[in-house]
Amino acid sequence: IKNRKRKSLRTNANTCDRIIVDDDDGIVPVKRIRQRIVSSSEDSDTDLSHQSSFNNLPVAEDVSNHHDSLEPCEESDSRSNFLSLSKPIEFFELFFDSTLWELIGQETNKYAEYSRHSPRELESFETEIWTSVTVFEMKAYIAVLVEMEIPRKPNISSYWSENSRNIPWFRRMFSRNRFQHILKYFHLDDNSLYFPPGHAKYEPCAKCKSLVDHANKVFKLHYKPHIQLSIDESLVGTQCHSSITQYLPNKKHHRWGIEFWMLCDCVSKYCLAFSCYKGAKETISTDRKKFELKYDVVVNLLKDSNCSNKGHHIFVDNFFTSVELARHLYSMGTFLTGTIGRNKTCIPDHLQQTNVNEVKYFRSNEVLFCAFREKKSVSRPVLLISTKAEEEDVTITKKRHGREKRSTKPAIVQSYNDFMGGVDESNKMLCIYFDERTSVKYWKEVAFNIINRMVLNASFTKKEEKPNLG
């Protein structure tokens, strides 16, 4: 009874639960951009009999075991060992440690002092009343930013307006002018260490590089991923002009923005690693000349998340998929499943055309090709390859209007639809609370997106916790 009361009091007292997605029932399925092959159902992902060489690999956790994924890994310290009654703020502090707070406060004060002496700011009255920001004040500043994403208002000043729908909490935290001053001078890196725009060595992502590195570091410390992972692109919307701004017409939420490559857990939607796409001017490695951009993206994300050579199963779309990449990852102890374009020279001719509900397979050593056409309205089949699939079909049962409808489809198709949407689901959960306000500096929009991603990962870690880990 005491434990029950303690749990009830904790649930009512923790106001931090308001800023995280803690109710899966309130999450609607994302409207996928890519074409869905079939509807999702139970996992039918199985191992191949010819993959005996992977029996000695350190295999990651499979979905069929359990969903509890918070375990102290080799790189983590004792901070990961939380009890089941730990407060949400303790998980939040795993990602926002003292080093990050000191960095933000120090660089914000340094940039404010630099701006005070610039010719453009000498006549501004706002710079005359600036006082150095403290670590405690930076924590309150981030808390206000996160709280602004729950009650949506048209502009920042409206949160301090004294109307019938005002929220006194914002005025108790900051005055409006003080909050806008911190927002103006918010900084993460020293500008004097980087080259200006137009220089041959100009780095467009330099002003948020320290935050990206910090996020990738803490993401892998406090979470043990499942075996199924997915890689896809994500777009941080912005109206600013930059050399790294990309145009993706298929994105409905934003078409212009900064593109991220993301690696997410397919089960919990936890972001394990991400990197910013720097455009065509990005440094080209020797391996990319052979495998193109897809090689660098996949291999670097697996390396940053410490998921290489651990038996993980990666799901990608036809942008990344290639037979050469699949075989290379297979040699590194990683499986790959994804759709592949029909224009690839490696596709056998007999897989280009199939009848409705007809399945065709073709195996080339460790790579399995599959062609499947489900509907009459689709003239050509969908092509997939996998290094972890068998030539078998699964039966799916759907219930609609009290009737059951059964259909048979390939196991490789079913597993792809079950696990490919990890990045899309993670982005959808982020957009529920993330208030994407426009800024005159695109790197601030990227930084606020990363901060909200860290808050979201903290909520995932809280939900995936194990009791009595210590």
C-alpha positions in Angstrom: 0.0 0.0 0.0 2.9 2.4 0.8 4.5 1.7 -2.6 1.2 2.3 -4.3 0.7 5.7 -2.5 4.3 6.7 -3.2 3.8 6.0 -6.9 0.6 7.9 -6.9 2.1 10.9 -5.2 5.1 10.8 -7.5 2.8 10.8 -10.5 0.9 13.9 -9.3 3.9 15.8 -8.1 6.3 15.6 -11.0 5.5 18.5 -13.3 8.4 17.5 -15.5 6.1 14.8 -17.0 4.3 17.5 -18.9 7.1 18.2 -21.2 7.7 14.6 -22.5 5.6 12.2 -24.5 4.5 9.7 -21.9 1.4 8.3 -23.3 1.7 6.0 -26.3 -2.1 6.0 -26.8 -2.0 9.6 -27.7 0.4 9.0 -30.6 -1.2 8.5 -34.0 0.6 6.5 -36.7 2.8 8.8 -38.9 1.7 9.4 -42.4 4.6 7.9 -44.2 6.2 9.6 -47.2 7.5 6.5 -48.9 5.0 4.1 -50.4 3.8 1.5 -47.9 4.1 -2.1 -49.3 1.7 -3.8 -46.9 0.3 -3.0 -43.5 2.4 -3.7 -40.4 1.8 -6.6 -38.1 3.8 -9.0 -35.9 7.6 -9.5 -36.3 8.5 -12.2 -38.7 12.2 -11.4 -38.9 14.3 -14.6 -38.7 17.8 -15.7 -39.3 19.2 -17.4 -42.3 20.5 -20.9 -42.0 23.6 -19.9 -44.1 24.7 -17.2 -41.6 26.6 -19.5 -39.3 29.6 -17.2 -39.4 27.6 -14.7 -37.2 27.0 -17.2 -34.4 30.0 -15.9 -32.5 29.2 -12.2 -32.8 28.0 -10.2 -29.8 24.3 -10.1 -30.8 22.2 -7.1 -29.7 18.9 -7.4 -28.0 16.0 -8.7 -30.1 12.4 -7.4 -29.9 11.0 -10.7 -29.0 12.9 -10.8 -25.7 11.6 -7.8 -23.9 11.3 -4.0 -24.3 13.3 -3.0 -21.4 16.4 -1.4 -22.9 18.0 0.7 -20.2 21.1 -1.1 -19.1 24.5 0.1 -18.2 26.7 -0.5 -21.2 30.5 -0.8 -21.3 31.0 3.0 -21.8 28.5 4.2 -19.3 29.1 5.0 -15.7 27.2 4.5 -12.5 24.8 7.4 -13.3 22.9 4.9 -15.6 22.0 2.8 -12.6 18.7 4.3 -11.6 15.9 2.7 -9.6 12.4 2.5 -10.9 11.3 5.3 -8.6 13.8 7.8 -10.0 12.5 11.2 -10.8 12.3 12.4 -14.4 14.7 15.2 -13.6 17.4 12.6 -12.9 17.1 11.2 -16.4 17.1 14.7 -17.8 20.4 15.4 -16.1 21.9 12.4 -17.7 21.8 14.3 -21.0 22.2 17.9 -19.8 25.2 17.6 -17.5 27.2 20.3 -15.8 29.8 20.4 -18.6 27.1 21.4 -21.1 25.6 24.1 -18.9 29.0 25.7 -18.2 29.7 25.7 -21.9 26.5 27.4 -22.8 26.8 30.0 -20.1 30.4 30.8 -20.9 30.0 31.1 -24.6 26.7 33.2 -24.2 28.5 35.7 -22.0 31.5 35.8 -24.3 29.3 36.5 -27.3 27.4 39.1 -25.5 30.6 40.9 -24.5 31.8 40.7 -28.1 28.5 42.1 -29.4 28.6 45.1 -27.0 31.7 46.4 -28.7 30.5 45.9 -32.3 29.7 49.0 -34.3 26.1 47.8 -34.9 25.4 47.4 -31.2 27.0 50.5 -29.8 23.9 52.7 -30.2 21.6 49.9 -28.9 20.1 50.5 -25.4 19.6 46.8 -24.9 23.3 46.1 -24.6 23.7 48.6 -21.8 21.5 46.6 -19.4 23.0 43.2 -20.1 24.3 41.2 -17.1 26.3 38.0 -17.2 24.1 34.9 -17.3 24.7 32.1 -14.7 24.3 28.4 -15.1 21.2 28.4 -13.0 19.7 31.1 -15.2 20.6 29.0 -18.3 18.7 26.0 -16.8 15.7 28.3 -16.3 16.0 29.6 -19.9 15.9 26.0 -21.4 12.9 25.2 -19.1 11.1 28.2 -20.5 11.9 27.2 -24.1 10.5 23.7 -23.4 7.4 25.1 -21.7 6.7 27.4 -24.6 6.1 24.3 -26.7 3.1 23.2 -24.7 0.8 26.3 -24.8 1.3 27.5 -28.4 1.2 31.3 -28.9 1.9 33.4 -32.0 5.0 35.2 -30.7 7.3 35.3 -27.7 5.8 38.6 -26.3 2.4 37.0 -26.0 3.7 34.6 -23.2 4.1 37.7 -21.0 1.0 39.6 -22.0 -1.6 40.2 -19.3 -4.7 39.1 -20.9 -7.4 36.6 -19.9 -5.3 33.7 -21.0 -2.0 34.7 -19.5 0.4 32.3 -17.8 2.0 33.9 -14.7 4.7 31.2 -14.6 6.6 32.9 -17.4 6.8 36.2 -15.6 8.0 34.5 -12.4 10.8 32.9 -14.3 12.0 35.8 -16.4 11.1 39.3 -17.4 10.3 39.5 -21.1 13.3 41.7 -21.9 15.7 39.5 -20.0 14.5 36.4 -21.8 14.8 38.1 -25.2 18.3 39.2 -24.3 19.4 35.7 -23.5 17.8 34.4 -26.7 19.6 37.1 -28.7 23.1 36.2 -27.3 22.6 32.5 -26.9 25.8 30.8 -28.2 27.5 27.4 -28.1 31.0 28.1 -29.6 33.6 30.8 -29.8 33.3 32.6 -33.1 36.9 33.6 -33.1 37.9 29.9 -33.6 36.1 29.5 -36.9 36.5 31.0 -40.4 33.9 33.5 -41.7 31.5 32.8 -44.6 33.2 32.9 -47.9 36.5 31.5 -46.6 37.8 28.3 -48.2 37.8 26.6 -44.8 34.4 27.9 -43.7 32.5 25.3 -41.7 28.7 26.0 -41.8 27.9 23.6 -38.9 30.6 24.9 -36.6 28.4 27.0 -34.3 26.5 23.9 -33.2 29.2 21.3 -33.6 29.9 21.1 -29.9 26.2 20.4 -29.1 26.1 17.7 -31.9 29.2 16.0 -30.4 27.8 16.2 -26.9 24.4 14.7 -28.0 26.0 11.8 -29.9 28.2 11.1 -26.9 25.5 10.9 -24.2 23.0 9.2 -26.5 25.1 6.0 -26.6 26.1 6.1 -22.9 22.7 5.6 -21.2 20.8 3.3 -23.6 21.1 -0.2 -24.9 19.4 -0.4 -28.3 17.4 -3.3 -29.7 18.7 -5.3 -32.6 16.4 -3.5 -35.2 17.7 -0.1 -36.2 16.7 2.3 -39.1 18.5 5.0 -40.9 16.7 7.9 -42.7 16.9 11.6 -43.3 15.3 14.3 -41.1 14.8 17.9 -42.0 15.1 20.9 -39.6 12.9 23.5 -41.2 14.4 27.0 -41.7 13.8 30.0 -43.8 17.4 31.2 -43.5 19.8 31.1 -46.4 22.8 28.9 -46.1 25.1 26.8 -48.2 23.8 23.6 -46.5 20.1 24.4 -46.9 18.4 21.5 -48.7 15.1 21.3 -50.6 13.2 18.1 -50.2 9.8 18.3 -52.0 8.5 15.0 -50.5 8.6 16.4 -47.0 5.2 17.7 -46.1 6.1 19.4 -42.8 9.1 21.3 -44.2 10.5 21.5 -47.7 13.5 23.8 -47.0 15.8 23.2 -44.1 19.0 21.6 -42.7 19.2 17.9 -43.4 20.2 15.4 -40.7 21.1 11.7 -41.2 19.6 9.8 -38.2 20.0 6.4 -36.7 17.0 5.4 -34.5 15.9 2.4 -32.6 13.0 0.8 -34.5 11.2 -0.3 -31.3 11.5 2.6 -28.9 12.2 5.3 -31.5 15.2 6.4 -29.5 17.7 8.5 -31.5 21.1 6.8 -31.2 23.2 9.1 -33.4 22.8 11.8 -36.1 25.0 14.0 -38.3 24.4 17.1 -40.4 24.6 16.9 -44.2 27.1 19.6 -45.3 26.2 19.5 -49.0 28.3 18.6 -52.0 31.4 20.5 -50.6 31.7 18.0 -47.8 35.1 16.2 -47.6 34.9 13.0 -49.7 36.6 9.9 -48.4 38.2 7.2 -50.5 35.4 4.8 -49.6 32.7 7.2 -50.7 34.3 7.3 -54.2 33.6 3.6 -54.3 30.3 3.3 -52.4 29.1 6.9 -52.8 27.4 9.0 -50.0 25.4 6.1 -48.6 28.5 4.3 -47.4 29.8 7.3 -45.3 26.4 7.9 -43.8 25.6 4.4 -42.7 29.1 3.5 -41.5 29.7 6.7 -39.7 26.4 6.5 -37.9 27.1 2.9 -36.8 30.5 4.0 -35.6 29.2 7.0 -33.7 26.6 4.9 -31.9 29.0 2.0 -31.1 26.7 -0.4 -33.0 29.2 -1.8 -35.5 30.1 -5.5 -35.5 27.3 -6.3 -32.9 24.8 -8.2 -35.1 22.4 -5.3 -35.5 19.8 -5.3 -38.3 19.6 -2.0 -40.3 16.6 -1.0 -42.3 17.0 1.6 -45.0 15.1 2.9 -48.1 16.2 2.8 -51.7 18.5 5.9 -51.3 20.9 3.9 -49.2 20.4 0.4 -50.4 22.9 -1.3 -52.7 24.3 -4.8 -53.0 27.8 -3.5 -52.4 26.8 -1.8 -49.1 24.8 -4.9 -48.0 27.8 -7.1 -48.5 30.2 -4.7 -46.8 28.0 -4.4 -43.8 27.6 -8.2 -43.7 31.4 -8.5 -43.5 31.3 -6.1 -40.6 28.8 -8.2 -38.6 25.8 -6.0 -39.5 22.6 -7.1 -41.5 20.8 -4.9 -43.9 17.2 -4.9 -45.3 15.8 -2.3 -47.7 14.0 -1.5 -50.9 16.2 -1.1 -54.0 15.6 0.7 -57.3 14.7 -1.2 -60.4 17.5 0.6 -62.4 20.3 -1.2 -60.6 22.3 -3.4 -62.8 22.4 -6.2 -60.2 18.7 -6.8 -60.4 17.9 -10.0 -62.3 15.6 -9.6 -65.3 13.0 -12.1 -64.1 12.3 -10.0 -61.0 11.2 -6.9 -63.0 7.7 -8.2 -63.7 5.4 -10.3 -61.5 1.7 -11.0 -61.3 -0.5 -9.9 -58.5 0.2 -11.6 -55.1 3.1 -13.4 -56.8 6.5 -13.6 -55.0 9.8 -14.2 -56.7 13.1 -14.8 -54.9 16.7 -14.8 -56.1 19.8 -15.4 -53.9 23.3 -14.3 -54.6 25.5 -15.6 -51.8 24.4 -13.8 -48.6 22.1 -11.3 -50.4 18.5 -12.3 -50.9 16.4 -10.5 -53.6 12.6 -10.4 -53.4 10.0 -9.1 -55.8 6.4 -8.7 -54.6 3.3 -7.1 -56.2 0.2 -6.8 -54.0 -2.2 -4.6 -55.9 -3.5 -4.5 -59.5 -3.2 -0.7 -59.5 0.6 -1.1 -59.3 2.1 -2.1 -62.6 5.5 -3.2 -61.3 6.6 -5.1 -58.2 8.5 -3.7 -55.3 12.0 -4.9 -55.0 13.8 -5.6 -51.7 17.2 -7.1 -50.7 18.2 -8.5 -47.3 21.1 -10.2 -45.7 18.9 -11.5 -42.9 15.8 -13.0 -44.3 14.5 -16.4 -45.5 12.5 -17.4 -48.6 9.3 -17.8 -46.7 5.9 -16.2 -46.4 3.8 -15.1 -43.4 0.1 -14.9 -42.9 -1.4 -11.6 -41.8 -4.9 -11.4 -40.2 -6.8 -8.1 -40.3 -10.0 -7.3 -38.5 -12.3 -4.8 -40.1 -16.0 -4.3 -39.3 -16.1 -7.5 -37.3 -14.7 -9.5 -40.2 -11.3 -11.2 -40.4 -9.3 -11.0 -43.6 -6.1 -13.0 -44.1 -3.4 -12.4 -46.6 0.0 -13.9 -47.4 3.1 -11.9 -48.0 6.8 -12.4 -47.9 8.5 -12.2 -44.5 11.1 -9.7 -45.8 8.3 -7.3 -46.8 6.6 -7.7 -43.4 9.8 -7.0 -41.4 10.5 -4.0 -43.6 7.1 -2.4 -42.9 7.4 -3.2 -39.2 10.8 -1.6 -38.6 11.5 1.0 -41.3 9.5 3.9 -39.7 11.8 4.4 -36.7 13.1 7.8 -37.8 9.7 9.0 -39.0 8.1 8.1 -35.7 10.8 9.8 -33.7 10.3 13.0 -35.8 6.6 12.8 -35.3 6.9 12.5 -31.5 9.3 15.5 -31.5 6.9 17.7 -33.5 4.2 17.1 -31.0 5.9 19.4 -28.5 8.6 21.1 -30.5 7.6 24.7 -31.3 9.7 25.5 -34.4 10.0 29.3 -34.2 11.8 31.0 -37.1 15.1 32.7 -36.3 17.5 35.0 -38.2 20.3 32.5 -37.5 19.7 29.0 -38.9 22.1 27.3 -36.4 19.9 28.4 -33.5 16.9 26.5 -35.0 19.2 23.5 -35.4 20.4 23.9 -31.8 16.9 24.1 -30.4 15.9 21.0 -32.4 18.9 19.1 -30.9 18.0 20.3 -27.4 14.4 19.0 -27.8 15.8 15.8 -29.2 17.8 15.3 -26.0 14.7 16.0 -23.9 12.8 13.4 -26.0 15.5 10.8 -25.5 15.5 11.5 -21.8 11.7 10.6 -21.8 12.4 7.4 -23.8 15.1 6.4 -21.3 12.6 7.0 -18.4 10.0 4.8 -20.1 12.5 2.0 -20.9 14.0 1.9 -17.4 14.6 -1.4 -15.5 13.9 -1.8 -11.8 16.8 -2.3 -9.4 19.6 -1.9 -12.0 22.1 -0.9 -9.3 
